[in-house]
Amino acid sequence: MSNQNVLFSTTYLMVRVAKAHRALVSSALTDMNLHIGQERLLMELWQEDGLTQTQLAERLCIEPPTLTKMLSRLEKTKLLEKRRDVEDARICRIFLTEKGYSFQQPVTELWLSLEETILANLSLEERLLFRRLLMQIFDNLESAKQS
């Protein structure tokens, strides 16, 4: 494949889409005084508060040092707090504060708004197909990592 053709590849388009999405999310999060990725961490804790750092790193698909930096920033802004596990003091659990919970509605609204922006002009059938295809692409990428 020539260089010119690579620019029209699905992979190249996916990178462009990801960058455009990231820029849009980042801009909106800046208004909430959040950094990109922090909202996903908060989402995980809204779903299940009190996760361990290992669980969070796995769910967010990030390396532990990246998570540590993210947790430090969120702890400084009083959105979460770390507590030792009551049964095993070696384990640190992450809990949302009241302030952390207060971000749930605006962040959720942001993500739902982005969803509509991204999928505008697609029928319900197209949206469902697109989601299924993205899940298959993700599975393909995960399988490639394993081999």
OpenMM code with the backbone's topology and positions (N, CA, C; nanometers):
from openmm import Vec3, app, unit

residues = "MET SER ASN GLN ASN VAL LEU PHE SER THR THR TYR LEU MET VAL ARG VAL ALA LYS ALA HIS ARG ALA LEU VAL SER SER ALA LEU THR ASP MET ASN LEU HIS ILE GLY GLN GLU ARG LEU LEU MET GLU LEU TRP GLN GLU ASP GLY LEU THR GLN THR GLN LEU ALA GLU ARG LEU CYS ILE GLU PRO PRO THR LEU THR LYS MET LEU SER ARG LEU GLU LYS THR LYS LEU LEU GLU LYS ARG ARG ASP VAL GLU ASP ALA ARG ILE CYS ARG ILE PHE LEU THR GLU LYS GLY TYR SER PHE GLN GLN PRO VAL THR GLU LEU TRP LEU SER LEU GLU GLU THR ILE LEU ALA ASN LEU SER LEU GLU GLU ARG LEU LEU PHE ARG ARG LEU LEU MET GLN ILE PHE ASP ASN LEU GLU SER ALA LYS GLN SER".split()
positions = [
    Vec3(0.0853, -0.1180, 0.0000),
    Vec3(0.0000, 0.0000, 0.0000),
    Vec3(0.0897, 0.1241, 0.0000),
    Vec3(0.0643, 0.2164, -0.0845),
    Vec3(0.1466, 0.3373, -0.0908),
    Vec3(0.1091, 0.4319, 0.0233),
    Vec3(0.1971, 0.5289, 0.0484),
    Vec3(0.1696, 0.6279, 0.1528),
    Vec3(0.0371, 0.6981, 0.1307),
    Vec3(0.0092, 0.7309, 0.0060),
    Vec3(-0.1144, 0.8019, -0.0250),
    Vec3(-0.2354, 0.7168, 0.0137),
    Vec3(-0.2310, 0.5868, -0.0130),
    Vec3(-0.3428, 0.4996, 0.0201),
    Vec3(-0.3587, 0.4800, 0.1705),
    Vec3(-0.2487, 0.4823, 0.2443),
    Vec3(-0.2549, 0.4673, 0.3897),
    Vec3(-0.3379, 0.5802, 0.4505),
    Vec3(-0.3297, 0.6973, 0.3922),
    Vec3(-0.4063, 0.8110, 0.4425),
    Vec3(-0.5570, 0.7900, 0.4305),
    Vec3(-0.5986, 0.6948, 0.3495),
    Vec3(-0.7407, 0.6650, 0.3328),
    Vec3(-0.7800, 0.5346, 0.4014),
    Vec3(-0.6894, 0.4800, 0.4807),
    Vec3(-0.7167, 0.3523, 0.5472),
    Vec3(-0.8113, 0.3715, 0.6660),
    Vec3(-0.8747, 0.2631, 0.7042),
    Vec3(-0.9633, 0.2637, 0.8206),
    Vec3(-0.8855, 0.2980, 0.9466),
    Vec3(-0.7657, 0.2447, 0.9589),
    Vec3(-0.6834, 0.2708, 1.0768),
    Vec3(-0.6520, 0.4192, 1.0895),
    Vec3(-0.6144, 0.4811, 0.9794),
    Vec3(-0.5830, 0.6240, 0.9814),
    Vec3(-0.7075, 0.7040, 1.0194),
    Vec3(-0.8214, 0.6655, 0.9658),
    Vec3(-0.9472, 0.7332, 0.9972),
    Vec3(-0.9820, 0.7164, 1.1455),
    Vec3(-0.9596, 0.5964, 1.1998),
    Vec3(-0.9874, 0.5731, 1.3420),
    Vec3(-0.9022, 0.6643, 1.4299),
    Vec3(-0.7774, 0.6841, 1.3928),
    Vec3(-0.6890, 0.7731, 1.4686),
    Vec3(-0.7419, 0.9160, 1.4627),
    Vec3(-0.7844, 0.9587, 1.3464),
    Vec3(-0.8390, 1.0940, 1.3314),
    Vec3(-0.9655, 1.1115, 1.4148),
    Vec3(-1.0526, 1.0109, 1.4127),
    Vec3(-1.1762, 1.0152, 1.4915),
    Vec3(-1.1421, 1.0227, 1.6406),
    Vec3(-1.0478, 0.9398, 1.6845),
    Vec3(-1.0086, 0.9383, 1.8263),
    Vec3(-0.9527, 1.0739, 1.8692),
    Vec3(-0.8713, 1.1353, 1.7840),
    Vec3(-0.8143, 1.2661, 1.8167),
    Vec3(-0.9226, 1.3737, 1.8230),
    Vec3(-1.0171, 1.3702, 1.7295),
    Vec3(-1.1263, 1.4679, 1.7301),
    Vec3(-1.2133, 1.4502, 1.8544),
    Vec3(-1.2409, 1.3255, 1.8896),
    Vec3(-1.3204, 1.2962, 2.0093),
    Vec3(-1.2476, 1.3459, 2.1341),
    Vec3(-1.1198, 1.3158, 2.1426),
    Vec3(-1.0397, 1.3568, 2.2590),
    Vec3(-1.0391, 1.5089, 2.2729),
    Vec3(-1.0242, 1.5800, 2.1622),
    Vec3(-1.0216, 1.7263, 2.1665),
    Vec3(-1.1547, 1.7818, 2.2167),
    Vec3(-1.2642, 1.7241, 2.1699),
    Vec3(-1.3969, 1.7684, 2.2117),
    Vec3(-1.4188, 1.7414, 2.3606),
    Vec3(-1.3834, 1.6217, 2.4051),
    Vec3(-1.3984, 1.5852, 2.5466),
    Vec3(-1.3094, 1.6742, 2.6329),
    Vec3(-1.1852, 1.6904, 2.5928),
    Vec3(-1.0895, 1.7694, 2.6698),
    Vec3(-1.1382, 1.9127, 2.6893),
    Vec3(-1.1902, 1.9713, 2.5831),
    Vec3(-1.2405, 2.1081, 2.5902),
    Vec3(-1.3555, 2.1196, 2.6901),
    Vec3(-1.4483, 2.0264, 2.6838),
    Vec3(-1.5634, 2.0288, 2.7748),
    Vec3(-1.5203, 2.0028, 2.9190),
    Vec3(-1.4252, 1.9129, 2.9385),
    Vec3(-1.3801, 1.8807, 3.0743),
    Vec3(-1.3044, 1.9965, 3.1377),
    Vec3(-1.2346, 2.0732, 3.0561),
    Vec3(-1.1614, 2.1890, 3.1068),
    Vec3(-1.2572, 2.2841, 3.1776),
    Vec3(-1.3770, 2.2987, 3.1235),
    Vec3(-1.4784, 2.3843, 3.1859),
    Vec3(-1.5203, 2.3320, 3.3232),
    Vec3(-1.5007, 2.2018, 3.3470),
    Vec3(-1.5352, 2.1403, 3.4761),
    Vec3(-1.4121, 2.1252, 3.5658),
    Vec3(-1.2994, 2.1787, 3.5210),
    Vec3(-1.1715, 2.1642, 3.5927),
    Vec3(-1.1289, 2.0182, 3.6070),
    Vec3(-1.1542, 1.9396, 3.5032),
    Vec3(-1.1103, 1.8004, 3.4980),
    Vec3(-1.0151, 1.7828, 3.3810),
    Vec3(-0.9240, 1.6884, 3.3946),
    Vec3(-0.8336, 1.6522, 3.2856),
    Vec3(-0.8900, 1.5295, 3.2146),
    Vec3(-0.8550, 1.5151, 3.0878),
    Vec3(-0.9013, 1.4004, 3.0093),
    Vec3(-0.8649, 1.2702, 3.0816),
    Vec3(-0.9576, 1.1800, 3.0882),
    Vec3(-0.9372, 1.0516, 3.1538),
    Vec3(-0.9891, 1.0488, 3.2965),
    Vec3(-0.9867, 1.1637, 3.3635),
    Vec3(-1.0354, 1.1681, 3.5012),
    Vec3(-1.1848, 1.1379, 3.5082),
    Vec3(-1.2579, 1.1797, 3.4063),
    Vec3(-1.4028, 1.1543, 3.4065),
    Vec3(-1.4321, 1.0051, 3.3983),
    Vec3(-1.3487, 0.9312, 3.3254),
    Vec3(-1.3680, 0.7861, 3.3153),
    Vec3(-1.3414, 0.7190, 3.4495),
    Vec3(-1.2413, 0.7678, 3.5220),
    Vec3(-1.2138, 0.7147, 3.6550),
    Vec3(-1.3333, 0.7409, 3.7467),
    Vec3(-1.3865, 0.8624, 3.7421),
    Vec3(-1.5041, 0.8949, 3.8228),
    Vec3(-1.6223, 0.8061, 3.7850),
    Vec3(-1.6411, 0.7820, 3.6555),
    Vec3(-1.7510, 0.6955, 3.6094),
    Vec3(-1.7406, 0.5562, 3.6706),
    Vec3(-1.6189, 0.5031, 3.6751),
    Vec3(-1.5992, 0.3695, 3.7332),
    Vec3(-1.6374, 0.3691, 3.8810),
    Vec3(-1.6020, 0.4758, 3.9515),
    Vec3(-1.6346, 0.4830, 4.0941),
    Vec3(-1.7831, 0.5109, 4.1173),
    Vec3(-1.8480, 0.5831, 4.0267),
    Vec3(-1.9932, 0.6014, 4.0400),
    Vec3(-2.0629, 0.4668, 4.0242),
    Vec3(-2.0053, 0.3830, 3.9413),
    Vec3(-2.0608, 0.2493, 3.9188),
    Vec3(-2.0339, 0.1580, 4.0384),
    Vec3(-1.9116, 0.1675, 4.0927),
    Vec3(-1.8727, 0.0822, 4.2057),
    Vec3(-1.7675, 0.1545, 4.2896),
    Vec3(-1.8128, 0.2203, 4.3923),
    Vec3(-1.7227, 0.2950, 4.4800),
    Vec3(-1.6394, 0.1976, 4.5636),
    Vec3(-1.5184, 0.2388, 4.5979),
    Vec3(-1.4346, 0.1570, 4.6844),
    Vec3(-1.3491, 0.0554, 4.6113),
    Vec3(-1.3244, 0.0793, 4.4833),
    Vec3(-1.2381, -0.0111, 4.4070),
    Vec3(-1.0936, 0.0035, 4.4530),
    Vec3(-1.0146, -0.1001, 4.4294),
    Vec3(-0.8715, -0.0920, 4.4584),
    Vec3(-0.8018, -0.0240, 4.3409),
    Vec3(-0.6781, 0.0171, 4.3626),
    Vec3(-0.6016, 0.0788, 4.2547),
    Vec3(-0.5791, -0.0206, 4.1411),
    Vec3(-0.5577, -0.1453, 4.1743),
    Vec3(-0.5391, -0.2484, 4.0716),
    Vec3(-0.6649, -0.2629, 3.9871),
    Vec3(-0.7802, -0.2678, 4.0519),
    Vec3(-0.9065, -0.2800, 3.9788),
    Vec3(-0.9284, -0.1602, 3.8874),
    Vec3(-0.9013, -0.0409, 3.9377),
    Vec3(-0.9188, 0.0797, 3.8563),
    Vec3(-0.8253, 0.0799, 3.7358),
    Vec3(-0.6993, 0.0462, 3.7567),
    Vec3(-0.6027, 0.0438, 3.6460),
    Vec3(-0.6486, -0.0532, 3.5380),
    Vec3(-0.6970, -0.1705, 3.5790),
    Vec3(-0.7448, -0.2698, 3.4822),
    Vec3(-0.8672, -0.2192, 3.4068),
    Vec3(-0.9629, -0.1636, 3.4785),
    Vec3(-1.0868, -0.1169, 3.4148),
    Vec3(-1.0628, 0.0000, 3.3205),
    Vec3(-0.9667, 0.0837, 3.3541),
    Vec3(-0.9368, 0.1999, 3.2706),
    Vec3(-0.8336, 0.1694, 3.1623),
    Vec3(-0.7761, 0.0488, 3.1680),
    Vec3(-0.6720, 0.0084, 3.0717),
    Vec3(-0.5547, 0.1063, 3.0732),
    Vec3(-0.5094, 0.1385, 3.1936),
    Vec3(-0.3946, 0.2283, 3.2077),
    Vec3(-0.2915, 0.1645, 3.3003),
    Vec3(-0.1696, 0.2134, 3.2911),
    Vec3(-0.0601, 0.1631, 3.3733),
    Vec3(-0.0713, 0.2205, 3.5148),
    Vec3(-0.0292, 0.1442, 3.6158),
    Vec3(-0.0362, 0.1921, 3.7544),
    Vec3(0.0257, 0.3308, 3.7791),
    Vec3(0.1435, 0.3647, 3.7218),
    Vec3(0.1970, 0.4996, 3.7460),
    Vec3(0.1046, 0.6104, 3.6936),
    Vec3(0.0385, 0.5845, 3.5812),
    Vec3(-0.0561, 0.6822, 3.5261),
    Vec3(-0.1730, 0.6996, 3.6220),
    Vec3(-0.2213, 0.5882, 3.6753),
    Vec3(-0.3325, 0.5929, 3.7705),
    Vec3(-0.2917, 0.6678, 3.8968),
    Vec3(-0.1716, 0.6426, 3.9451),
    Vec3(-0.1237, 0.7086, 4.0671),
    Vec3(-0.1263, 0.8600, 4.0510),
    Vec3(-0.0791, 0.9087, 3.9371),
    Vec3(-0.0791, 1.0532, 3.9104),
    Vec3(-0.2223, 1.1062, 3.9046),
    Vec3(-0.3100, 1.0319, 3.8389),
    Vec3(-0.4493, 1.0725, 3.8262),
    Vec3(-0.5164, 1.0787, 3.9642),
    Vec3(-0.4922, 0.9767, 4.0456),
    Vec3(-0.5507, 0.9726, 4.1801),
    Vec3(-0.5000, 1.0886, 4.2653),
    Vec3(-0.3719, 1.1197, 4.2545),
    Vec3(-0.3148, 1.2314, 4.3316),
    Vec3(-0.3834, 1.3626, 4.2971),
    Vec3(-0.4016, 1.3858, 4.1679),
    Vec3(-0.4686, 1.5095, 4.1249),
    Vec3(-0.6122, 1.5162, 4.1763),
    Vec3(-0.6844, 1.4039, 4.1647),
    Vec3(-0.8243, 1.4022, 4.2080),
    Vec3(-0.8358, 1.4112, 4.3599),
    Vec3(-0.7382, 1.3581, 4.4301),
    Vec3(-0.7376, 1.3676, 4.5765),
    Vec3(-0.7101, 1.5120, 4.6194),
    Vec3(-0.6197, 1.5796, 4.5494),
    Vec3(-0.5892, 1.7202, 4.5803),
    Vec3(-0.7105, 1.8098, 4.5599),
    Vec3(-0.7932, 1.7757, 4.4619),
    Vec3(-0.9134, 1.8562, 4.4356),
    Vec3(-1.0330, 1.8076, 4.5168),
    Vec3(-1.0080, 1.7137, 4.6075),
    Vec3(-1.1095, 1.6635, 4.7016),
    Vec3(-1.2260, 1.5909, 4.6338),
    Vec3(-1.1989, 1.5274, 4.5177),
    Vec3(-1.3035, 1.4509, 4.4494),
    Vec3(-1.3070, 1.3064, 4.4967),
    Vec3(-1.1958, 1.2615, 4.5545),
    Vec3(-1.1915, 1.1242, 4.6062),
    Vec3(-1.0951, 1.1176, 4.7225),
    Vec3(-1.0998, 1.0041, 4.7908),
    Vec3(-1.0070, 0.9806, 4.9006),
    Vec3(-0.9657, 0.8348, 4.9018),
    Vec3(-0.8438, 0.8117, 4.9489),
    Vec3(-0.7912, 0.6755, 4.9607),
    Vec3(-0.8101, 0.6297, 5.1048),
    Vec3(-0.8528, 0.5035, 5.1188),
    Vec3(-0.8678, 0.4452, 5.2527),
    Vec3(-0.8114, 0.3043, 5.2519),
    Vec3(-0.7511, 0.2658, 5.3626),
    Vec3(-0.7011, 0.1293, 5.3770),
    Vec3(-0.8186, 0.0337, 5.3883),
    Vec3(-0.8046, -0.0831, 5.3274),
    Vec3(-0.9061, -0.1877, 5.3351),
    Vec3(-0.9179, -0.2333, 5.4808),
    Vec3(-1.0417, -0.2536, 5.5276),
    Vec3(-1.0621, -0.2908, 5.6681),
    Vec3(-1.0116, -0.4316, 5.6986),
    Vec3(-1.0106, -0.5188, 5.5977),
    Vec3(-0.9671, -0.6570, 5.6191),
    Vec3(-0.8195, -0.6795, 5.5873),
    Vec3(-0.7648, -0.5974, 5.4978),
    Vec3(-0.6250, -0.6128, 5.4579),
    Vec3(-0.5638, -0.4738, 5.4409),
    Vec3(-0.4910, -0.4298, 5.5409),
    Vec3(-0.4359, -0.2938, 5.5423),
    Vec3(-0.3362, -0.2674, 5.4299),
    Vec3(-0.2897, -0.3726, 5.3629),
    Vec3(-0.1980, -0.3525, 5.2493),
    Vec3(-0.2718, -0.2982, 5.1274),
    Vec3(-0.4033, -0.3177, 5.1252),
    Vec3(-0.4848, -0.2769, 5.0104),
    Vec3(-0.5420, -0.1378, 5.0341),
    Vec3(-0.5301, -0.0542, 4.9315),
    Vec3(-0.5839, 0.0814, 4.9372),
    Vec3(-0.7080, 0.0870, 4.8483),
    Vec3(-0.8169, 0.1350, 4.9024),
    Vec3(-0.9411, 0.1480, 4.8256),
    Vec3(-0.9673, 0.2955, 4.7982),
    Vec3(-1.0320, 0.3197, 4.6845),
    Vec3(-1.0582, 0.4561, 4.6408),
    Vec3(-1.2077, 0.4839, 4.6541),
    Vec3(-1.2406, 0.5922, 4.7246),
    Vec3(-1.3800, 0.6295, 4.7467),
    Vec3(-1.4044, 0.7725, 4.7010),
    Vec3(-1.5210, 0.7942, 4.6446),
    Vec3(-1.5613, 0.9284, 4.6054),
    Vec3(-1.6006, 1.0088, 4.7284),
    Vec3(-1.5763, 1.1372, 4.7214),
    Vec3(-1.6256, 1.2288, 4.8241),
    Vec3(-1.7602, 1.2825, 4.7758),
    Vec3(-1.8229, 1.3621, 4.8601),
    Vec3(-1.9478, 1.4266, 4.8188),
    Vec3(-1.9238, 1.5110, 4.6931),
    Vec3(-1.8121, 1.5808, 4.6929),
    Vec3(-1.7766, 1.6633, 4.5772),
    Vec3(-1.7603, 1.5760, 4.4529),
    Vec3(-1.7001, 1.4586, 4.4687),
    Vec3(-1.6840, 1.3660, 4.3565),
    Vec3(-1.8178, 1.3213, 4.3003),
    Vec3(-1.9119, 1.2942, 4.3900),
    Vec3(-2.0465, 1.2555, 4.3455),
    Vec3(-2.1187, 1.3709, 4.2767),
    Vec3(-2.0850, 1.4948, 4.3135),
    Vec3(-2.1532, 1.6108, 4.2540),
    Vec3(-2.1203, 1.6278, 4.1057),
    Vec3(-2.0149, 1.5628, 4.0589),
    Vec3(-1.9769, 1.5717, 3.9177),
    Vec3(-2.0529, 1.4715, 3.8305),
    Vec3(-2.1270, 1.3808, 3.8934),
    Vec3(-2.1917, 1.2739, 3.8172),
    Vec3(-2.2891, 1.3274, 3.7125),
    Vec3(-2.3767, 1.4180, 3.7498),
    Vec3(-2.4744, 1.4686, 3.6537),
    Vec3(-2.4096, 1.5461, 3.5392),
    Vec3(-2.3227, 1.6448, 3.5661),
    Vec3(-2.2641, 1.7179, 3.4530),
    Vec3(-2.1786, 1.6309, 3.3604),
    Vec3(-2.1035, 1.5376, 3.4170),
    Vec3(-2.0202, 1.4505, 3.3328),
    Vec3(-2.1082, 1.3565, 3.2510),
    Vec3(-2.2118, 1.3024, 3.3127),
    Vec3(-2.3039, 1.2140, 3.2401),
    Vec3(-2.3715, 1.2900, 3.1270),
    Vec3(-2.4159, 1.4112, 3.1551),
    Vec3(-2.4788, 1.4935, 3.0509),
    Vec3(-2.3813, 1.5217, 2.9372),
    Vec3(-2.2554, 1.5479, 2.9718),
    Vec3(-2.1527, 1.5707, 2.8696),
    Vec3(-2.1398, 1.4489, 2.7795),
    Vec3(-2.1278, 1.3293, 2.8387),
    Vec3(-2.1096, 1.2083, 2.7592),
    Vec3(-2.2325, 1.1768, 2.6749),
    Vec3(-2.3515, 1.2004, 2.7275),
    Vec3(-2.4732, 1.1766, 2.6487),
    Vec3(-2.4821, 1.2757, 2.5329),
    Vec3(-2.4412, 1.3986, 2.5574),
    Vec3(-2.4393, 1.4996, 2.4517),
    Vec3(-2.3385, 1.4624, 2.3429),
    Vec3(-2.2207, 1.4162, 2.3841),
    Vec3(-2.1198, 1.3723, 2.2876),
    Vec3(-2.1705, 1.2539, 2.2059),
    Vec3(-2.2411, 1.1646, 2.2719),
    Vec3(-2.2980, 1.0482, 2.2032),
    Vec3(-2.3898, 1.0939, 2.0901),
    Vec3(-2.4739, 1.1920, 2.1199),
    Vec3(-2.5656, 1.2436, 2.0175),
    Vec3(-2.4897, 1.3151, 1.9062),
    Vec3(-2.3877, 1.3900, 1.9416),
    Vec3(-2.3065, 1.4594, 1.8412),
    Vec3(-2.2395, 1.3588, 1.7478),
    Vec3(-2.1808, 1.2566, 1.8072),
    Vec3(-2.1086, 1.1556, 1.7297),
    Vec3(-2.2011, 1.0786, 1.6364),
    Vec3(-2.3196, 1.0472, 1.6857),
    Vec3(-2.4103, 0.9601, 1.6103),
    Vec3(-2.5190, 1.0363, 1.5349),
    Vec3(-2.5072, 1.1673, 1.5292),
    Vec3(-2.6066, 1.2483, 1.4577),
    Vec3(-2.6204, 1.1983, 1.3139),
    Vec3(-2.7409, 1.2003, 1.2655),
    Vec3(-2.7737, 1.1605, 1.1277),
    Vec3(-2.7594, 1.0111, 1.1016),
    Vec3(-2.7440, 0.9305, 1.2065),
    Vec3(-2.7436, 0.7851, 1.1902),
    Vec3(-2.8756, 0.7307, 1.2439),
    Vec3(-2.9329, 0.6381, 1.1711),
    Vec3(-3.0577, 0.5751, 1.2162),
    Vec3(-3.0278, 0.4841, 1.3357),
    Vec3(-3.1324, 0.4385, 1.4028),
    Vec3(-3.1150, 0.3464, 1.5151),
    Vec3(-3.0424, 0.2207, 1.4696),
    Vec3(-3.0806, 0.1684, 1.3539),
    Vec3(-3.0164, 0.0477, 1.3007),
    Vec3(-2.8679, 0.0721, 1.2742),
    Vec3(-2.8360, 0.1876, 1.2168),
    Vec3(-2.6961, 0.2210, 1.1892),
    Vec3(-2.6168, 0.2368, 1.3194),
    Vec3(-2.6800, 0.2960, 1.4200),
    Vec3(-2.6139, 0.3131, 1.5497),
    Vec3(-2.5824, 0.1775, 1.6122),
    Vec3(-2.6785, 0.0869, 1.6071),
    Vec3(-2.6590, -0.0463, 1.6647),
    Vec3(-2.5512, -0.1233, 1.5889),
    Vec3(-2.5540, -0.1131, 1.4564),
    Vec3(-2.4529, -0.1798, 1.3745),
    Vec3(-2.3143, -0.1212, 1.4030),
    Vec3(-2.3064, 0.0107, 1.4090),
    Vec3(-2.1792, 0.0778, 1.4362),
    Vec3(-2.1223, 0.0321, 1.5707),
    Vec3(-2.2081, 0.0259, 1.6718),
    Vec3(-2.1647, -0.0190, 1.8048),
    Vec3(-2.1140, -0.1632, 1.7991),
    Vec3(-2.1872, -0.2491, 1.7292),
    Vec3(-2.1456, -0.3889, 1.7171),
    Vec3(-2.0108, -0.3992, 1.6461),
    Vec3(-1.9934, -0.3215, 1.5399),
    Vec3(-1.8669, -0.3232, 1.4656),
    Vec3(-1.7509, -0.2709, 1.5512),
    Vec3(-1.7754, -0.1654, 1.6272),
    Vec3(-1.6705, -0.1141, 1.7159),
    Vec3(-1.6310, -0.2180, 1.8204),
    Vec3(-1.7289, -0.2887, 1.8735),
    Vec3(-1.6993, -0.3935, 1.9716),
    Vec3(-1.6165, -0.5045, 1.9080),
    Vec3(-1.6479, -0.5382, 1.7831),
    Vec3(-1.5707, -0.6413, 1.7132),
    Vec3(-1.4275, -0.5934, 1.6870),
    Vec3(-1.4139, -0.4683, 1.6467),
    Vec3(-1.2805, -0.4114, 1.6239),
    Vec3(-1.2004, -0.4124, 1.7543),
    Vec3(-1.2650, -0.3741, 1.8639),
    Vec3(-1.1976, -0.3761, 1.9940),
    Vec3(-1.1525, -0.5175, 2.0289),
    Vec3(-1.2410, -0.6151, 2.0094),
    Vec3(-1.2055, -0.7552, 2.0364),
    Vec3(-1.0874, -0.7995, 1.9503),
    Vec3(-1.0876, -0.7581, 1.8230),
    Vec3(-0.9769, -0.7917, 1.7333),
    Vec3(-0.8450, -0.7341, 1.7857),
    Vec3(-0.8501, -0.6100, 1.8319),
    Vec3(-0.7297, -0.5457, 1.8845),
    Vec3(-0.6825, -0.6134, 2.0128),
    Vec3(-0.7763, -0.6498, 2.0993),
    Vec3(-0.7405, -0.7195, 2.2232),
    Vec3(-0.6775, -0.8555, 2.1922),
    Vec3(-0.7336, -0.9264, 2.0945),
    Vec3(-0.6782, -1.0565, 2.0546),
    Vec3(-0.5374, -1.0403, 1.9988),
    Vec3(-0.5157, -0.9344, 1.9214),
    Vec3(-0.3832, -0.9097, 1.8638),
    Vec3(-0.2807, -0.8816, 1.9738),
    Vec3(-0.3240, -0.8174, 2.0825),
    Vec3(-0.2334, -0.7909, 2.1951),
    Vec3(-0.1901, -0.9206, 2.2620),
    Vec3(-0.2805, -1.0177, 2.2660),
    Vec3(-0.2537, -1.1451, 2.3331),
    Vec3(-0.1522, -1.2300, 2.2571),
    Vec3(-0.1496, -1.2135, 2.1244),
    Vec3(-0.0607, -1.3001, 2.0450),
    Vec3(0.0734, -1.2382, 2.0163),
] * unit.nanometer
topology = app.Topology()
chain = topology.addChain("A")
for resn in residues:
    res = topology.addResidue(resn, chain)
    for name in ("N", "CA", "C"):
        topology.addAtom(name, app.Element.getBySymbol(name[0]), res)
